[in-house]
């Protein structure tokens, strides 16, 4: 009895492509969340934006959003103009970092102020970090920036590795 790789089909390709985006979003979300949590204790604040102001709430909504962002990354990379630009792991990582930077700009520059206004919050809860003033603000900004870079690197790398080797199922055939 010998084994051979199953022939890829269009449905397999689509399933693994979307799965690669979701997995990349989850892996990137975990890495980003660790930076948020350890760098500036931001997870309760993330949860508070969704009405669940706890570390667990922050992790839950953050990972959910990270997976959705990974799926959106897949959608964007599936467009012909971008698909041709991200054919290697390094190119996918670069695409992930650019994408994560764009998410950072939109989420902190547009969505965060809208959410805070809708919730009636005029400033960040104090203390986000144990350091007051400029140093504390700098640490939050640095953590958010580093966290988005980590997300982009892990998203792009995970997506590329899974997308590159989508057919891992093995089919057995008797007599071959």
C-alpha positions as CSV (number, residue, x, y, z in Angstrom):
1,X,0.0,0.0,0.0
2,X,1.4,3.4,-0.9
3,X,0.4,6.9,0.0
4,X,0.1,9.9,-2.3
5,X,-1.0,13.5,-1.8
6,X,-4.7,14.0,-2.6
7,X,-5.3,16.0,-5.7
8,X,-6.1,19.6,-4.9
9,X,-9.6,20.9,-5.8
10,X,-11.0,24.4,-6.0
11,X,-13.0,23.8,-2.8
12,X,-9.9,22.6,-1.0
13,X,-8.0,25.6,-2.2
14,X,-10.7,28.0,-1.0
15,X,-11.1,26.2,2.3
16,X,-7.4,26.3,3.1
17,X,-7.0,29.9,1.9
18,X,-9.7,31.1,4.3
19,X,-8.5,28.7,7.0
20,X,-5.0,30.2,6.5
21,X,-6.4,33.7,7.1
22,X,-8.3,32.6,10.2
23,X,-5.4,30.7,11.6
24,X,-3.0,33.6,10.9
25,X,-5.4,36.0,12.6
26,X,-5.6,33.8,15.6
27,X,-1.8,33.3,15.9
28,X,-1.2,37.0,15.3
29,X,-3.9,37.9,17.8
30,X,-2.3,35.8,20.5
31,X,1.1,37.4,19.9
32,X,-0.5,40.9,19.8
33,X,-2.5,40.2,22.9
34,X,0.6,39.1,24.8
35,X,2.2,42.5,24.0
36,X,-1.0,44.4,24.9
37,X,-1.3,42.5,28.2
38,X,2.3,42.5,29.3
39,X,3.3,45.8,27.7
40,X,0.6,48.1,29.0
41,X,-2.2,46.0,30.6
42,X,-4.6,47.0,27.8
43,X,-6.8,43.9,27.8
44,X,-9.3,45.2,30.4
45,X,-9.6,48.4,28.3
46,X,-10.1,46.4,25.1
47,X,-12.9,44.4,26.8
48,X,-14.4,47.6,28.2
49,X,-14.9,48.9,24.6
50,X,-17.3,46.0,24.2
51,X,-18.9,46.2,27.6
52,X,-16.8,43.5,29.2
53,X,-14.1,45.3,31.2
54,X,-12.0,42.3,32.3
55,X,-8.8,40.7,31.1
56,X,-10.9,37.7,30.0
57,X,-13.3,40.0,28.1
58,X,-10.5,41.8,26.5
59,X,-8.9,38.5,25.3
60,X,-12.2,37.2,24.0
61,X,-13.1,40.2,21.9
62,X,-9.5,40.7,20.8
63,X,-9.1,37.2,19.5
64,X,-12.5,37.3,17.8
65,X,-11.5,40.5,16.1
66,X,-8.1,39.1,15.2
67,X,-9.6,36.1,13.4
68,X,-12.0,38.4,11.5
69,X,-9.1,40.6,10.5
70,X,-7.2,37.5,9.3
71,X,-10.1,36.6,7.1
72,X,-10.3,40.1,5.7
73,X,-6.5,39.8,5.0
74,X,-7.2,36.7,3.0
75,X,-9.9,38.5,1.1
76,X,-7.6,41.3,0.2
77,X,-4.7,39.0,-0.7
78,X,-7.1,37.0,-3.0
79,X,-7.5,40.0,-5.3
80,X,-5.3,39.5,-8.4
81,X,-3.3,42.7,-7.9
82,X,-2.2,41.7,-4.4
83,X,-2.0,37.9,-5.0
84,X,0.9,38.5,-7.4
85,X,2.7,40.6,-4.8
86,X,2.6,38.1,-2.0
87,X,4.0,34.8,-3.4
88,X,6.7,34.1,-0.8
89,X,6.7,33.9,3.0
90,X,8.7,37.1,3.2
91,X,6.3,39.0,0.9
92,X,3.3,37.7,2.9
93,X,5.0,38.8,6.1
94,X,5.6,42.3,4.6
95,X,1.9,42.4,3.4
96,X,0.9,41.4,7.0
97,X,2.9,44.2,8.5
98,X,1.5,46.8,6.1
99,X,-2.0,45.4,6.7
100,X,-1.5,45.5,10.5
101,X,-0.3,49.1,10.4
102,X,-3.4,50.1,8.4
103,X,-5.6,48.3,11.0
104,X,-3.7,50.1,13.8
105,X,-4.3,53.5,12.1
106,X,-8.0,52.8,11.5
107,X,-8.7,51.2,14.8
108,X,-6.9,53.7,17.1
109,X,-7.3,56.8,14.9
110,X,-10.9,56.3,13.9
111,X,-12.8,53.5,15.6
112,X,-11.4,54.0,19.1
113,X,-12.5,57.7,19.3
114,X,-15.9,56.7,17.9
115,X,-16.3,53.9,20.5
116,X,-15.1,56.1,23.4
117,X,-17.6,58.8,22.3
118,X,-20.4,56.3,22.0
119,X,-19.6,55.0,25.5
120,X,-19.4,58.5,26.9
121,X,-15.7,58.0,27.9
122,X,-13.6,61.2,27.6
123,X,-10.2,59.7,28.5
124,X,-8.5,56.4,28.9
125,X,-9.1,54.7,32.3
126,X,-6.3,55.5,34.7
127,X,-4.0,53.9,35.2
128,X,-3.6,51.9,32.0
129,X,0.0,51.5,33.1
130,X,1.6,52.1,36.4
131,X,3.6,55.1,35.0
132,X,2.1,58.6,35.1
133,X,2.2,61.3,32.5
134,X,4.3,61.2,29.3
135,X,6.2,58.0,30.2
136,X,2.9,56.1,30.7
137,X,1.4,57.5,27.5
138,X,4.6,56.6,25.6
139,X,4.5,53.1,26.9
140,X,0.9,52.6,25.8
141,X,1.8,54.0,22.3
142,X,4.9,51.9,22.0
143,X,3.0,48.8,23.1
144,X,0.2,49.4,20.6
145,X,2.8,49.9,17.8
146,X,4.8,46.9,18.7
147,X,1.7,44.8,19.1
148,X,0.5,45.6,15.6
149,X,3.9,44.8,14.1
150,X,3.8,41.4,16.0
151,X,0.3,40.8,14.7
152,X,1.4,41.5,11.1
153,X,4.5,39.3,11.2
154,X,2.6,36.4,12.7
155,X,-0.4,36.8,10.5
156,X,1.7,37.0,7.3
157,X,4.0,34.1,8.2
158,X,1.2,31.8,9.4
159,X,-0.9,32.6,6.3
160,X,2.0,32.0,4.0
161,X,3.0,28.7,5.5
162,X,-0.5,27.3,5.6
163,X,-1.4,28.7,2.2
164,X,1.9,27.3,0.7
165,X,1.2,23.7,1.9
166,X,-2.6,23.5,1.8
167,X,-3.0,19.8,1.0
168,X,-1.8,17.9,4.0
169,X,-4.3,15.1,3.7
170,X,-2.9,11.8,2.5
171,X,-4.8,9.3,0.5
172,X,-4.0,5.6,0.6
173,X,-4.4,3.5,-2.4
174,X,-4.1,-0.3,-2.5
175,X,-1.7,-1.7,-5.0
176,X,0.0,1.5,-6.1
